Structures are given as structure tokens and as C-alpha cells.
Amino acid sequence: GNDSRNDCQVMIPRNKEVTRKLFFDDAVTTNYYNSKENVIAWLTENESNTSVHTDNLVQPKNNSLEFIDINNTDIMILESPVDYDKTSTYNQNAVLIEIPYDFTLQDLQNITSSNNSCTLMPVHNNSGNIIEPITNLELTPAKTLNSNPEYQEPVKIVINGRKQGRIIVNKKKEKQFHKNHITSEYVFSNNCTHINNNKNSGCQISKLSVEDIKLFRNNLSELSNKIDQDKFILTLLLIKNPERTDRHKSERKQRNVIKYYIPNKVGDKIPVCLKIFSQVTSFSPRRLNILCSKFLSTASSPKENRGGSRKIRNSDEVSTSIIEFISKLKCKKSHYARNDSSRSYLPPQWSVNFLFEQWKKKRICINKPIASRGKFHSIFTGNFNLGFGHPRQDVCSYCSELSVKIKTENDNEKKEELSNELKSHQIFSKIFSKTMLTVKPGSINVSFDMMQNQAIPKLSVTDTFYSRQIWLYNLTFVINFSNSEQSPENCHLYTWLESESARGPNEVCSILLHFLGILEDRVRKESSITVLNLFSDSCSAQNKNQFIVATLLYYMNTKNTIFERINHIFPVRGHSYMPPDQVFGRIEKCLRKEEIIVSPHQYYDIFKKFTTVHVLNKYYVMYDIKNIVKTFMKPNVIKTTEQKVFTYYKGIKTVSVSSKYDNNPSTTQTISVLKRGTSLTVLDRKTILPKVNYVKPPKQNDVKNLMRFFVIPEEAKEFYIDIFKPKEPNQKEDDHEDENDIPVYNEDTDF
């Protein structure tokens, strides 16, 4: 509220039990709410607690807030933001609320009861700042901390927190522990000077054998705690007052008599002297005297009084306040994790320090004691398994577009319609994720996706940043039988180079046919599997086109397959995160540790750690499928924008498409995509594509310039020779679907 617009501000006493205290008319702080509507809703809901009466409004004197007494004011409306520095007039029981600039006095009167009225009081800014800026006041969790709809998960208390506590070694305690420790290894030597044959002697050590002493010593050594040792020793002591005293000394200091015993094998207590008892037990005479004196004075067993924290008044209340504050926050799970972990994530712009400042301001506003930043951090990490996410780079463009429209729309009906559309879009995307992770009996799920292009050579010199490099492509398939692990056996990565082939329908269809053959050989033993579910993104240049449709129809009608049905399922636009992305994440984590990569084999070695690698012209080949498909497929038959599931049946030459994931017949239609009189067997005559170099001359020049900074390894010499091969005379410019020519996402196509 410190801009040049004509804003209003409301001051309300805190004892009115206000549920929401601040509203901002700022693009940064009102991402998901309309300020004007919020104020109306707030005043409407809390009218009974914040009614406006004319006689309660205090008129300013001399048109200056400096002389206004607002102690008895229910609501105070100011024409412009407060900008004074007279703290004597600041009402400590008031909370400042900013009203949007387009919120008029008539709007306020319309939402209050007819018995109430409002008065607009002008304020002339002649002094300093009476109240701290609106952005520095208390930020309520309901408005500021929980306004992001992406974060809706409740924060849960975790016993062990998010990390194990540090093991702090106290050298003094360690020394005392070793001092109190009694070892079982002990060699007894009788050093007693008493006359053993005298029956009246206080020490009868001669009645104890070496085995008796050794057994007693072993029992004592099992007690590592000092208190346990003291309790055990007390059972072997007889403490009493002396039987004879000197009657001539009436004020003699209190004395006591102690008798010591060591048990034998049968449990009889044999009296011994202090010297022998101290020697066998390793208790010093001083420790024994202190133990006996405390027992006589307290008549109770020993208690541990050392250590422990000093109790601070209101300490428990402060700790509870911190826990409640954090528990009211909203978080979300990471969709990058394969399994559900206990770690949840808060918005990336937050930090422990930011949350501490919010909690501190809240406590100060209600005049409650606060804690140190260290205590807040200790509770945050010790009671919750929370982290802070990274700024998102894969946000759905459709969600962002709708969010902007909702914020800028003034028509309430239109705004509600957009909000419902956004909710429906997000719910629909979750259905795809749930379908992809659920493996029904008799079916198998396979998801595939292309990884980000990898550059060769990858160098650390600055020239690399300004140079074009050769692309290494890869297409990865992840098999999910029934919550199976993402082991190399279940992850197949197909890789090829820009100097070998393009990146288009021919490559994807050829790889898909090869992978289906491998999958058939693997699951043929499982006779119960009859349904294959394929999951991929909706990129029209690679996955959602007539060439993939023709390839799967060809496979289901000409191959002796065990699958009775293949479902090709596509995600909601912008929500295409799939299991291959998890594999890519593990690969990229290893690639970040490599400073220099100048050979494709270096990539292959990293890929092999997580996947089964298939290299072009070594394990598979590329076919010319694109030109053959154009001869028998009808053009512009299916508009793919709304279609989410393509279904192919064994022996049937039509394809079923559905706009829903529930296989509802009302949303499913069967379409004939083949031209009349054509046969799918024409794909049996597909030819192998030759190795073609698609590296353009400008990129060749950049690579040649970078070759000054490294030595070509022996296994990569053929690769660098292929880079500089001239383009074939009959090669067309549009044969190579370059990375920049393929749309990242495009569903609005027909085939």
C-alpha cells in the first residue's frame, strides 16, 4: 500500500477475534486470490465482530492522525496509506488491513448492515511513519503461507525428523564413563593385614575362593551405569550408628559404622575389610563414604541428578507454538520419487529463516515470548521431515494460462467456469498417473520417452558454450510387470547419433518394433499376459501420429503375438511425467560428474549402469516406414487433440479411440484408417535405412574448432570421420527433423 494509488486502510482491534488480518493488493502476494473479493468476504463473515457505527468513529483533529485517539475505534478507514512516525498515537490493540484501490466506500456500505455506516476520513501525510509498512506486519499462514494451490498436503510430525542428530562427543563424560567402567578381567591378590585365624576379625577373606571373587567381579562388571553400580553395592553394605560413643563429648560430629560383605557362590555374605572391598570392587574409599552418607541422610536409593537441561519458564508453550505453526503449513510430495517417501516439500522461495521470522512476528503481535532461531531450526528438523523444493521448470503451460485468466477475469461467472476447468484438468491428469502406475492382472505396462539430447564433445573450455555439438539421441522403454524395480533388465535404452540417422517417425517406429519383439520373447512364458499398455507423451512428430498407428496395426495383424489388445495411452497436456524420467534423472546425475566426454562409448558406459543399451547397427536397424505408410493410410482421419487412448485388437484392422481413461463406450469410437483395397503386409517390404550424416556444415566447423582441445580416443575415430562426411546428393533438406523443427508439444494435428 505504499504506491501512488488511492488505497484505503482499515484498523481493527485485535480483541475482535479476526480470522484473517491482512489482504494485499500486490501482484506478488496475491497470486491466487482477488483482493477486492477477499475484503468483501472477510467483512461479510466478520460483520458481527467488526460492525461499523458512526458514533464509534473518531473524527480527526486538525486533519492529522497525530491527534486521533483510536483506542475505542471499531473500524477506522483511511483515505491513503498511513505514513507517520508518532508511536504515541499507535493503538497497540489494532491490526492494519489494506483495502484494494478499486474498493470504494459504497462497496463497504453495501456489504454492511443497514444500521451501520462508514465515514471516509482523509489523512494528510505531514510526519514520519506511525506504523511499520504493511508488508512488514504479521503475515497470516492462511493468506501468505498457504495460498499456493500446488501445496495442499498437510504437514505431518515425524518422530526422527528429517535427519539424524549429530553425535556430539563429550570428552569429560567419556572420561568419567571409562573411569566408572569395571572390567571383568581381574587378578586378585590378598593384601589384607588382618589376622585371618581370629574369629573376631572384621575381615574373613580367607573364606572366599578365587572363583567366588571372580564370579562377584563378573556380576559387577555387567553394570555399566554408575547408579546401577551404587544400588548393587548398597546391598552388600551394612550402615549403622556406632554402638559405643564418648559420653564426655556431647557435641561430637555424627559418625557411622560401615560393614562390607562379598557373597560366595551359594549366596552367603562374607564380611571383609574396606581395603579388600575397595580392591575387589574398584570403588575408592571416598566413593564408598559418599554413597553411605547420602543413603543415611535420604534413606533412599541413589538417583541421577547430573546433566539435563534447565527448565525455562514458558519453554514448553513456546515449543508447542512452533510445532503448531509449522503443522498449519501446506506441503507437497515430490513426483520425482519412485516410492512414497516421508519427505515433503515446501515452496522453494521459503527457508527456515523466513518461517522463523513469520512465527516471530506472530508471537510479537500477541505479546508472547519468542525463542531463538536455533531452537526453531532444531524443532523444524527434529520433528518434521520437510525440505524446500526447487523452482519448477516443467510447469504445465495450460495450468499457467488458466491461472492468469482467473486472476485477471472480473466476471464472477466466467471466473468460476475457469476455476472448474482448471480443477477438472488437474484431476484428469492424476487419473493418467494412477492408470500408469496400476498394473492389472493379465496386463503389462510399458512407458517410453526420449531423453534430452546429449552433446558430443562435452568439454570444460569456454568455447564449448558458443559452439554447436553433435547430438546423441536415445529412446528409453521402462517395463512395469507389477511394481517391478527399474533394474537394467526392465529398462531398455536405444541410442543413435546425429551422424547416423534422424530423429523422427522412422526411428521411433523401427525401435518400437524391435522392442516389442524383445518383450514378446520375455513374457511369452507368462501365458496369462494378454494386454499391453503403452504410455508415452503426445508429441505429434514422434508418438501420436499415423505412423505409430500403422506400426501397431501392422504388429497386431501380421505378427504371431501373444497380446490380444494393445492400449496406447497419452497424458493430459503438460502432465507427462513418466517412469523414463526417473531413469533419465539417475543418468543425468552421473553425467554431471563427468567434466569431459569426447566419445559415444563414454555415454554408453554410463547408460549401462541403469539400462540395457541397444546401439544402432549393432543390435537393431532403422527402417523406412514413413514412405510406405503414406501409401495405405487415409489422411486427416483422426483429430488427435482430445483423444487419450488408442486401442488395437489382434486381427482387427481398425483402431478404437477414446477421450477418457475409463473405457466408457459412450466416449469410444472405432475408426477405419486404411485405404480401401490396401493391406498391412506391405510393411513386410520395408527397407533398411542407410547410415546418413545429418550434421550440417556450420556444426561441422564448430566441432572441428573444438577438436583442438582434446585427443580423440581410439574407439571414437570412426565417429569423428563420419561427422565430416559430405551430404548425399539425393538427401533432401527435410529428411532430417532437427531438434528445433519438432514441437515440444502439439496435439492439434490430424492424420
C-alpha positions in Angstrom: 0.0 0.0 0.0 3.0 2.4 -0.4 2.3 3.2 -4.1 0.8 6.2 -5.7 -2.7 4.8 -5.9 -5.6 6.0 -3.7 -5.6 3.0 -1.3 -7.6 2.7 1.9 -6.6 1.1 5.1 -8.7 -0.3 8.0 -7.7 -0.5 11.6 -9.5 -3.1 13.7 -8.8 -4.0 17.4 -7.2 -7.4 17.9 -9.7 -8.5 20.6 -12.4 -8.8 17.9 -11.1 -12.3 17.0 -10.4 -11.6 13.4 -9.9 -14.7 11.3 -8.0 -13.0 8.5 -5.9 -10.0 9.2 -4.1 -8.9 6.0 -5.0 -8.5 2.4 -2.5 -7.3 -0.2 -3.2 -5.6 -3.5 0.1 -6.6 -4.9 0.8 -8.9 -7.9 3.5 -10.8 -6.0 1.4 -11.5 -2.9 -2.0 -12.1 -4.4 -1.2 -14.8 -6.9 -4.3 -16.9 -6.4 -6.9 -14.5 -4.8 -8.7 -11.4 -5.8 -8.1 -8.7 -3.3 -11.5 -7.0 -3.6 -13.5 -10.2 -3.3 -11.4 -11.2 -0.3 -12.1 -8.0 1.5 -15.9 -8.3 0.8 -15.9 -11.9 2.0 -13.8 -11.0 5.1 -16.0 -8.1 6.1 -19.2 -10.1 5.4 -18.1 -13.1 7.5 -16.9 -11.0 10.4 -19.5 -8.3 10.4 -20.8 -9.3 13.8 -17.4 -8.9 15.3 -16.4 -5.7 13.4 -19.6 -3.7 12.9 -19.2 -0.1 11.9 -21.0 2.6 13.9 -20.8 6.3 13.2 -20.6 7.2 16.8 -17.6 5.0 17.3 -15.6 6.6 14.5 -13.4 9.4 15.9 -13.1 12.4 13.8 -9.6 13.7 13.3 -8.4 17.0 14.8 -6.6 19.4 12.6 -6.8 16.8 9.8 -3.8 14.9 11.3 -3.7 11.4 12.7 -1.2 12.6 15.2 -4.1 13.8 17.5 -6.5 11.0 16.8 -7.4 8.7 19.7 -8.2 5.3 18.2 -8.4 3.3 21.4 -12.2 2.9 21.3 -12.5 2.7 17.5 -14.0 -0.4 16.0 -13.1 0.3 12.4 -11.1 3.1 11.1 -10.9 3.8 7.3 -8.1 5.9 6.0 -8.1 7.5 2.6 -4.4 6.9 2.0 -1.7 4.7 3.5 -0.5 5.7 6.9 2.9 7.2 6.8 3.7 8.6 10.2 6.2 8.1 13.0 4.3 9.2 16.1 4.2 6.0 18.1 2.3 7.6 20.9 -0.9 7.5 18.8 -0.4 3.9 17.7 -3.1 1.7 19.1 -1.3 -1.5 20.3 -4.6 -3.4 20.1 -5.2 -2.7 16.4 -4.4 -4.5 13.2 -3.9 -2.8 9.9 -5.7 -4.1 6.8 -5.1 -2.8 3.3 -8.1 -2.2 1.1 -7.6 -2.5 -2.7 -7.5 0.7 -4.6 -10.7 -0.1 -6.5 -12.6 -0.8 -3.3 -14.9 2.2 -2.8 -16.7 3.5 0.3 -20.0 2.5 -1.4 -18.8 -1.1 -1.7 -18.1 -1.2 2.0 -21.5 0.3 2.9 -23.3 -2.2 0.6 -21.9 -5.2 2.5 -22.6 -3.9 6.0 -26.0 -3.9 7.6 -28.3 -1.0 7.2 -27.9 0.1 10.8 -24.2 0.7 10.2 -22.5 3.4 8.3 -18.9 4.3 7.3 -17.1 7.5 7.2 -14.1 8.2 5.0 -11.5 10.2 6.9 -8.7 11.9 5.0 -5.2 11.8 6.3 -2.6 14.3 5.4 0.9 13.0 5.4 3.0 15.5 7.4 5.1 13.3 9.6 7.0 10.2 9.7 5.8 6.6 9.9 3.5 5.8 12.7 3.0 2.1 11.7 5.6 -0.1 10.1 4.9 -0.8 6.4 2.1 -3.2 5.6 4.5 -5.8 4.1 6.4 -5.9 7.4 3.3 -6.6 9.6 2.2 -10.1 10.6 1.7 -12.4 7.6 -1.0 -14.9 8.4 -0.5 -18.5 7.4 -4.0 -18.7 5.8 -3.2 -15.9 3.4 0.5 -15.8 2.7 1.9 -19.2 3.6 -1.0 -21.4 2.4 -2.2 -19.5 -0.7 -0.5 -21.7 -3.3 -2.9 -24.4 -4.6 0.0 -26.6 -5.6 0.8 -27.2 -1.9 -2.3 -28.9 -0.3 -0.7 -31.7 1.6 -0.9 -31.3 5.4 2.4 -31.2 7.3 2.9 -34.3 9.4 5.0 -34.7 12.6 7.8 -37.2 12.1 9.4 -38.8 15.2 13.0 -38.8 13.9 12.8 -35.6 11.9 14.4 -35.2 8.5 17.9 -36.1 9.5 19.8 -37.9 12.3 21.1 -35.8 15.0 24.8 -35.2 15.2 26.7 -37.3 17.6 28.4 -34.9 20.0 31.1 -36.4 22.0 31.5 -35.0 25.5 35.1 -35.8 26.4 34.5 -35.2 30.1 31.6 -37.6 30.2 33.5 -40.1 28.1 36.4 -39.9 30.6 34.0 -40.4 33.6 32.3 -43.3 31.8 35.6 -45.1 31.4 36.5 -44.3 35.0 33.3 -45.9 36.2 33.6 -48.9 34.0 34.5 -52.1 35.8 36.3 -54.7 33.8 35.7 -58.4 34.3 39.4 -59.2 33.9 40.8 -59.1 37.4 43.6 -60.9 39.2 43.0 -61.0 42.9 45.9 -60.6 45.4 45.2 -60.8 49.1 46.8 -57.7 50.7 44.7 -57.8 53.9 46.8 -57.3 57.1 44.1 -58.7 59.4 44.7 -62.0 61.3 42.7 -64.5 59.3 42.6 -67.1 62.1 41.0 -64.8 64.5 37.2 -65.4 64.6 36.6 -61.9 65.8 38.4 -60.3 62.9 36.4 -57.9 60.7 37.8 -59.4 57.6 37.3 -63.1 56.7 38.6 -63.0 53.1 40.1 -66.4 53.7 36.6 -67.9 53.4 36.3 -66.7 49.8 37.8 -68.7 47.0 39.2 -67.2 43.8 36.1 -68.5 41.9 33.9 -66.6 44.4 35.7 -63.4 43.9 35.8 -63.8 40.1 32.0 -64.5 40.0 31.3 -61.5 42.1 33.5 -59.3 39.9 31.8 -60.6 36.7 28.4 -59.7 38.0 29.5 -56.2 38.9 31.2 -55.6 35.5 27.9 -56.2 33.8 26.6 -52.9 35.3 27.9 -50.1 33.2 25.8 -47.3 34.7 27.1 -45.7 37.9 23.7 -45.6 39.6 23.1 -49.3 39.0 26.6 -50.0 40.4 25.8 -47.9 43.5 22.5 -49.7 44.1 24.2 -53.1 43.8 26.9 -52.1 46.2 24.4 -50.8 48.8 23.0 -54.4 49.1 26.4 -55.5 50.3 26.9 -52.8 52.9 25.6 -52.5 56.5 25.4 -48.9 57.6 24.5 -48.1 61.2 25.3 -45.7 64.0 28.1 -46.7 66.4 27.1 -48.7 69.4 29.6 -47.0 71.8 30.2 -43.3 71.9 32.3 -41.0 74.1 29.8 -39.7 76.7 32.2 -36.8 77.6 31.9 -35.2 74.2 28.2 -34.1 73.8 28.7 -32.2 70.6 30.7 -34.7 68.7 30.2 -34.9 65.0 27.7 -37.6 63.8 29.5 -40.8 62.9 28.5 -44.0 61.2 29.8 -47.6 61.1 30.0 -49.4 57.8 30.5 -53.2 57.3 31.4 -54.7 54.0 30.4 -58.1 52.6 31.2 -60.1 49.5 28.9 -63.0 48.6 30.2 -66.5 47.8 28.8 -69.0 45.3 25.9 -70.1 47.5 24.9 -66.5 48.4 26.3 -66.2 51.9 27.7 -62.8 52.7 31.3 -62.9 53.9 32.5 -59.9 55.9 35.6 -58.2 54.5 37.5 -55.1 55.3 37.4 -51.8 53.5 40.8 -52.4 51.8 39.7 -55.7 50.3 36.2 -54.5 49.4 37.7 -51.4 47.6 40.2 -53.6 45.8 37.7 -56.2 44.5 35.0 -53.6 43.5 37.4 -50.9 42.2 35.4 -48.5 44.3 37.6 -45.9 46.0 37.1 -45.3 49.8 35.9 -41.8 49.1 33.1 -43.0 46.7 32.0 -45.6 49.3 31.9 -43.0 52.1 29.8 -40.5 49.9 27.4 -43.3 48.9 26.9 -44.3 52.6 26.5 -40.7 53.8 23.8 -40.0 51.2 22.0 -43.2 52.0 21.9 -42.3 55.7 20.6 -38.8 55.0 18.0 -39.7 52.4 17.2 -43.3 53.3 16.5 -43.9 49.5 18.4 -45.5 46.6 20.7 -43.3 44.6 19.3 -41.1 41.8 21.0 -39.5 38.8 21.0 -35.7 39.3 23.7 -34.9 36.8 23.0 -33.4 33.4 19.7 -32.4 32.0 18.5 -29.1 30.7 17.5 -26.3 33.0 13.8 -25.6 32.9 12.9 -22.2 31.4 9.6 -20.7 32.2 7.1 -20.9 29.2 9.6 -23.2 27.3 7.0 -25.9 26.7 4.5 -23.3 25.5 7.0 -21.8 23.0 7.9 -25.2 21.7 4.2 -26.1 21.2 3.7 -22.8 19.4 6.5 -23.6 16.9 5.1 -27.1 16.3 1.6 -25.8 15.8 2.8 -23.0 13.4 4.7 -25.5 11.2 1.9 -28.0 11.3 -0.5 -25.4 9.8 1.7 -25.1 6.7 0.8 -26.9 3.5 3.4 -29.0 1.6 3.5 -31.4 -1.4 5.2 -34.7 -2.2 7.9 -34.9 -4.9 6.6 -36.5 -8.1 10.2 -37.4 -9.0 10.4 -40.1 -6.3 9.5 -43.7 -7.4 8.3 -44.7 -4.0 6.3 -42.7 -1.5 8.8 -41.3 1.0 8.1 -39.5 4.2 9.9 -36.3 2.9 7.6 -33.5 1.9 8.5 -30.2 0.3 7.6 -26.5 1.0 7.7 -23.8 -1.7 11.2 -23.1 -2.9 11.1 -19.4 -2.1 10.8 -20.2 1.6 13.5 -21.0 4.1 13.8 -21.9 7.8 14.8 -18.3 8.4 11.8 -17.0 6.6 9.4 -19.2 8.6 11.1 -18.2 11.8 10.6 -14.5 11.0 6.9 -15.2 10.3 6.5 -17.1 13.5 8.4 -14.4 15.5 6.2 -11.6 14.1 3.1 -13.5 15.0 4.3 -14.1 18.6 5.3 -10.4 19.0 1.9 -9.2 17.8 0.1 -11.3 20.5 2.7 -10.3 23.2 4.0 -13.9 23.7 7.6 -14.9 24.4 9.8 -16.0 21.5 12.6 -18.5 21.0 15.9 -18.3 19.3 16.5 -19.1 15.7 18.4 -22.2 16.7 15.5 -23.6 18.7 13.2 -23.0 15.8 15.6 -24.8 13.4 16.0 -27.7 15.9 12.3 -28.3 16.1 11.9 -27.9 12.3 14.5 -30.6 11.6 13.8 -32.7 14.6 10.0 -33.0 14.5 9.3 -32.7 10.7 10.7 -34.3 7.6 10.4 -31.2 5.5 12.6 -29.8 2.7 12.3 -26.9 0.3 11.7 -27.7 -3.3 13.5 -26.3 -6.3 11.9 -23.8 -8.7 9.8 -25.7 -11.2 10.9 -25.9 -14.8 8.3 -28.3 -16.1 5.1 -26.4 -15.2 2.1 -27.1 -17.3 1.5 -24.3 -19.7 -2.2 -24.9 -19.8 -2.4 -24.6 -16.0 -0.4 -21.4 -16.0 -2.6 -19.9 -18.7 -5.8 -20.7 -16.8 -4.3 -19.3 -13.6 -3.5 -16.0 -15.3 -7.0 -15.8 -16.8 -8.6 -16.5 -13.4 -6.6 -13.7 -11.8 -7.4 -11.1 -14.5 -11.1 -12.1 -15.0 -13.6 -9.7 -13.4 -16.8 -11.6 -14.3 -17.5 -13.9 -11.4 -19.4 -16.5 -13.5 -16.6 -16.6 -16.0 -14.0 -16.9 -13.3 -15.9 -19.8 -11.7 -16.1 -21.5 -15.0 -12.3 -21.1 -15.5 -11.6 -22.4 -12.0 -13.7 -25.5 -12.6 -11.9 -26.1 -15.9 -8.6 -25.9 -14.1 -9.7 -28.3 -11.4 -11.0 -30.7 -14.0 -7.8 -30.5 -15.9 -5.7 -31.3 -12.8 -8.0 -34.2 -11.7 -7.8 -35.6 -15.2 -4.0 -35.6 -15.1 -3.9 -37.5 -11.9 -6.1 -40.2 -13.4 -3.4 -40.8 -16.1 -0.7 -41.1 -13.4 -2.8 -43.6 -11.4 -3.5 -45.6 -14.5 0.1 -45.7 -15.5 1.2 -47.0 -12.0 -1.6 -49.6 -11.7 -0.8 -53.0 -13.3 -4.0 -55.1 -13.6 -3.8 -58.9 -13.7 -3.1 -60.2 -17.1 -1.6 -57.0 -18.3 1.8 -55.3 -18.5 2.7 -51.6 -18.6 5.4 -50.1 -20.7 6.3 -46.4 -20.8 8.7 -44.8 -23.3 10.1 -41.4 -23.8 13.1 -39.6 -25.4 15.8 -38.2 -23.2 17.2 -34.7 -23.7 19.8 -34.7 -26.5 23.4 -35.3 -25.2 26.2 -33.3 -26.7 29.5 -34.6 -28.1 32.1 -33.4 -27.4 31.3 -32.2 -23.9 34.2 -30.0 -22.7 35.0 -27.6 -19.9 36.5 -24.9 -22.1 34.5 -21.7 -22.7 34.5 -22.2 -26.4 32.1 -25.1 -25.9 29.4 -22.7 -24.7 29.4 -20.8 -28.0 29.7 -23.9 -30.3 27.3 -26.4 -31.7 27.9 -30.0 -31.0 26.8 -33.4 -32.3 23.7 -34.8 -30.7 23.4 -38.3 -29.3 19.8 -39.4 -29.2 18.2 -42.1 -27.0 14.7 -43.6 -26.6 14.1 -45.4 -23.4 11.4 -48.1 -22.5 10.6 -48.9 -18.9 8.7 -52.2 -18.2 6.4 -52.5 -15.2 5.1 -56.0 -14.6 3.7 -55.5 -11.1 5.6 -52.8 -9.2 8.8 -54.2 -10.5 12.1 -52.5 -9.9 13.7 -50.2 -12.5 16.6 -52.5 -13.0 18.6 -52.7 -16.2 16.6 -55.8 -17.2 13.4 -53.7 -17.1 14.9 -50.6 -18.8 15.9 -50.7 -22.4 17.7 -47.7 -23.9 18.0 -47.4 -27.7 20.7 -44.9 -28.8 21.9 -43.5 -32.1 23.9 -40.5 -33.3 23.1 -37.4 -35.4 25.7 -38.6 -37.9 23.8 -41.9 -38.3 20.1 -41.1 -38.6 17.5 -38.5 -38.0 15.0 -38.2 -35.1 11.5 -38.8 -36.4 8.8 -41.3 -37.0 11.1 -43.8 -38.9 13.4 -44.1 -35.9 10.6 -44.4 -33.3 8.6 -46.9 -35.3 11.7 -49.1 -36.0 12.7 -49.1 -32.3 9.2 -49.8 -31.2 9.0 -52.9 -33.5 12.4 -54.2 -32.2 11.4 -53.6 -28.5 8.1 -55.4 -29.0 10.0 -58.4 -30.3 12.2 -58.4 -27.1 9.2 -58.0 -24.9 7.3 -60.9 -26.6 10.3 -63.3 -26.0 10.4 -62.3 -22.4 6.7 -62.6 -21.4 5.8 -65.5 -23.7 6.3 -67.8 -20.8 3.6 -65.8 -18.9 0.6 -67.2 -20.7 -1.7 -65.0 -18.5 -0.5 -61.7 -20.0 -2.7 -60.7 -22.9 -2.9 -56.9 -22.6 -0.1 -54.4 -23.3 -0.5 -50.8 -22.1 1.9 -48.4 -23.8 2.4 -44.9 -22.2 4.1 -42.0 -24.0 3.8 -38.3 -24.3 1.6 -36.7 -27.0 4.4 -35.3 -29.3 2.8 -35.5 -32.8 6.2 -35.7 -34.5 7.2 -38.9 -32.7 4.4 -40.7 -30.8 0.9 -39.5 -31.7 0.8 -39.8 -35.4 -0.4 -42.1 -38.3 3.0 -43.8 -38.5 2.7 -45.2 -34.9 -0.9 -46.2 -35.6 0.1 -48.0 -38.7 3.1 -49.8 -37.0 0.9 -51.1 -34.1 -1.9 -52.2 -36.6 0.8 -54.0 -38.6 2.1 -55.7 -35.5 -1.3 -56.8 -34.2 -2.4 -58.2 -37.7 0.7 -59.7 -39.2 2.8 -61.0 -36.2 2.1 -64.1 -34.1 1.7 -62.0 -30.9 0.5 -63.2 -27.5 -1.2 -59.8 -26.9 -4.9 -59.7 -27.6 -5.0 -55.9 -27.1 -2.6 -53.0 -27.1 -3.7 -49.7 -25.4 -1.6 -46.7 -26.3 -2.4 -44.1 -23.6 -1.4 -40.5 -23.7 -1.3 -38.0 -20.8 -3.1 -34.7 -20.2 -1.1 -32.0 -21.9 1.6 -30.6 -19.6 1.4 -33.5 -17.2 3.6 -36.1 -18.9 6.0 -37.1 -16.2 6.6 -40.9 -16.5 9.0 -43.6 -15.2 11.6 -43.0 -18.0 12.1 -39.5 -16.5 13.2 -41.2 -13.3 15.8 -43.2 -15.3 16.9 -40.0 -17.0 17.4 -38.3 -13.7 19.7 -41.1 -12.5 21.7 -40.9 -15.7 22.0 -37.1 -15.6 23.2 -37.3 -12.0 26.2 -39.3 -13.3 26.7 -37.2 -16.3 27.0 -34.0 -14.2 30.1 -35.6 -12.6 31.8 -36.0 -15.9 33.8 -33.0 -16.9 34.9 -34.2 -20.4 33.1 -36.6 -22.7 34.5 -36.9 -26.2 33.3 -40.4 -27.2 29.9 -42.0 -27.6 31.3 -45.0 -25.7 31.6 -42.8 -22.6 27.9 -42.3 -22.7 27.2 -46.0 -23.3 29.2 -46.9 -20.2 27.0 -44.6 -18.1 23.8 -45.8 -19.7 24.8 -49.4 -18.9 24.7 -48.7 -15.2 20.9 -48.2 -15.3 19.6 -49.7 -18.5 20.1 -52.4 -21.2 21.8 -50.4 -24.0 21.0 -51.1 -27.7 23.3 -49.3 -30.2 22.2 -48.7 -33.7 23.6 -51.1 -36.4 24.9 -53.3 -33.7 21.7 -54.5 -32.0 19.0 -53.0 -34.3 18.5 -51.2 -37.5 16.3 -48.3 -38.8 13.6 -49.0 -41.5 11.9 -46.7 -44.0 8.4 -46.9 -42.6 7.3 -43.4 -43.3 7.1 -43.5 -47.1 5.3 -46.9 -47.1 2.7 -45.8 -44.5 1.7 -42.8 -46.7 0.6 -45.3 -49.4 -2.1 -47.1 -47.4 -3.2 -44.7 -44.6 -6.1 -42.3 -45.0 -5.1 -38.7 -44.4 -6.8 -36.5 -41.9 -9.0 -39.2 -40.4 -8.5 -38.6 -36.7 -8.2 -35.3 -34.9 -5.9 -36.2 -32.0 -6.4 -33.2 -29.8 -8.9 -34.7 -27.4 -8.1 -38.4 -27.9 -6.3 -40.0 -24.9 -6.4 -43.8 -25.6 -5.8 -45.6 -28.9 -6.7 -49.3 -28.7 -5.6 -52.0 -31.2 -7.1 -55.6 -31.2 -5.5 -58.7 -32.6 -6.7 -59.5 -36.1 -8.7 -56.2 -36.4 -7.6 -53.5 -38.8 -9.5 -50.7 -37.2 -8.4 -48.5 -34.3 -10.6 -47.5 -31.3 -10.0 -44.1 -29.9 -11.3 -42.6 -26.6 -11.2 -39.2 -25.0 -11.4 -40.7 -21.5 -9.3 -43.1 -19.5 -12.3 -45.2 -18.2 -13.0 -47.2 -21.5 -16.5 -45.8 -21.5 -18.3 -47.0 -24.7 -20.0 -43.6 -25.0 -16.7 -41.8 -25.4 -15.1 -44.5 -27.6 -15.3 -44.7 -31.4 -14.0 -47.2 -33.9 -12.3 -45.7 -37.0 -11.1 -47.2 -40.2 -7.7 -45.7 -41.1 -6.7 -47.9 -44.0 -7.4 -47.0 -47.6 -9.7 -49.3 -49.5 -8.0 -52.3 -51.1 -4.7 -51.9 -49.2 -3.0 -54.4 -47.0 -0.8 -54.0 -43.9 1.5 -56.7 -45.3 3.2 -54.1 -47.5 5.2 -53.2 -44.4 6.9 -56.5 -44.8 8.8 -55.0 -47.8 10.2 -52.1 -45.6 13.8 -51.4 -46.4 16.7 -50.7 -44.1 17.7 -47.1 -44.0 21.3 -46.4 -44.8 23.6 -44.6 -42.5 23.1 -40.9 -43.3 25.0 -37.9 -41.9 22.6 -35.1 -40.8 25.3 -32.9 -39.4 25.2 -29.5 -41.2 28.3 -27.7 -42.3 28.2 -24.9 -39.6 28.0 -27.5 -36.9 30.9 -29.4 -38.5 33.0 -26.3 -38.4 32.3 -25.8 -34.7 33.2 -29.4 -33.9 36.4 -29.1 -35.9 37.3 -26.0 -33.9 36.7 -27.8 -30.6 38.9 -30.7 -31.6 41.9 -28.6 -30.7 41.2 -29.1 -27.0 41.2 -32.9 -26.7 42.8 -36.0 -28.1 40.4 -38.3 -30.0 40.3 -41.8 -28.3 40.9 -44.9 -30.5 37.3 -46.1 -30.2 35.9 -42.7 -31.4 38.0 -42.2 -34.5 35.3 -43.6 -36.8 32.7 -41.4 -35.2 34.7 -38.2 -35.9 35.3 -39.4 -39.5 31.5 -39.9 -40.0 30.8 -36.3 -38.8 32.7 -34.8 -41.7 31.3 -37.0 -44.4 29.7 -34.8 -47.2 25.9 -34.9 -47.6 24.5 -37.4 -50.0 23.4 -35.9 -53.4 19.9 -37.3 -53.1 19.4 -36.3 -49.5 16.6 -33.8 -49.0 16.8 -31.0 -46.6 13.5 -32.1 -44.9 14.8 -35.6 -44.3 16.3 -34.6 -41.0 13.8 -33.5 -38.4 16.0 -31.3 -36.5 15.5 -30.7 -32.8 14.4 -27.1 -33.4 11.9 -28.3 -36.0 10.0 -30.7 -33.8 7.4 -29.0 -31.5 7.8 -29.7 -27.8 4.1 -30.3 -27.6 1.5 -30.3 -30.3 -1.8 -32.2 -30.2 -3.7 -30.1 -32.7 -2.9 -32.3 -35.7 -4.9 -34.6 -38.0 -3.9 -37.8 -39.6 
